[in-house]
Amino acid sequence: MAQPHPFSQAPAPRTIIWNASEFIAHEKSIGWYAILGGGTVVVTALIFLITRDKITAGFIPLAALLFGVAASRKPHEVQYQIDEQGISIGDRFLPFHQFRSFSIVQDGAFSSIVFQPLKRFALLTSAYIDPKDEEAIIDIVSDSLPVEDHAPDLVEQLMRRIRF
C-alpha cells in the first residue's frame, strides 16, 4: 500500500481560542456620577436658555440617564476565536474580507486588536487579546489584512479621559 506524499497534505488550519472581557470596566465613584448629574443640570439649563425649547432641554437629562446606566454596566466574558478566515466573537463570525486593516492598541496593561471596517459608517470591531497569544494572533491576521497605526478619534479620546 502506497503512503501519501508528506507534502500532499493540506497544512493544519491555525486557530486560536481565548476568553476575554468585552471591554475594560473602570470603577466609577459616587463623585463620577455627581459630576455627570451636575454637568447635566448645567447643560440642560444652557440649552433651555438658548433655545427656550422644553422638549430639547428635556432630552438632555434622559440622555445623561442612559449614559449613566451604560457606564455602570459590567462587562461580560466573551469567547473569541480567530483563524485564517476571520474572527468569531461569541456566536458572531466576521470574515476578514469585511475589514480594511487592523491595529494593535495598548490600553494600559492590556492590548486589543482593532479591525477597521470597509464600510464607511460601520463600527470598529475590537477584541482584548491574551498577551501570550498576541504574536500568533498578529501572524494569522496579517496574512489577510495589513497592519495600520491606530489614531484614536475625538470620541475615543473623550471616553478614555472620562474613564467610561
Secondary structure, DSSP 8 states (H G I E B T S, - for coil): -----GGGS------EEEEEESS------HHHHHHHHHHHHHHHHHHHHHH--HHHHHHHHHHHHHHHHHHH----EEEEEE-SSEEEETTEEEEGGGEEEEEEEEETTEEEEEEEESSTT---EEEEE-GGGHHHHHHHHHTTS-B------HHHHHHHHTT-
